């Protein structure tokens, strides 16, 4: 399995919370949001079909 590069991930991270402890650690972020029943910012745009986006 490839190593998670937190600093590299932070460059492209679309999270709006700059102080989140999971920022840049995608595996922890996705697990957190899955448990909370929500989607992280990076997955929200692909979760809604383009024709339904306003």
N, C-alpha and C positions, 0 to 999 in steps of 0.2 A: 504494500500500500504506500502511496506517495505521502510524503511529509507535508503537513499543512503549513504554508508560509504565511503567518499572520500579518507580517508587515506588507507583503505583496498583496494579500487579500484586502487590506485596509485601503489601498490605493483605488480599488474599484467598488468598495462597499457602499451601497446606497442607503444604509441605515441612517436615519435622521438623528439618532441618539449618539452624540459624539463621546459620551461618557460611559456607554454600555460596556460591561466587562466582557461580553461575548463578541464585541465588534472585531471583525477580522478573523474570528475563529468560527468559520462557517458551520462545522459539524455541531458545535455547542449551540449556536444560534438556531439552527433548524430544529434541533432536539427540543430546545426551550419553547419555540413557537408551536411545535407539534403538540407538546404537552398542554400548552395554553389554548389549543384549538384555533390558532391563528397562523397567518403566513408572514414570514419575514419580508421586508420591503423588496428585496431582490427577486422574490418570486411572485409578488402581487401583480405585476404587469402581464405576466404570461398566464396567470390564473383566470383572467377575464378575456373572453373572446374579443378580438379587435372591433367587431361590428357592434358590440354592446358598450364599448368605452365611449364616454362623452367628451 
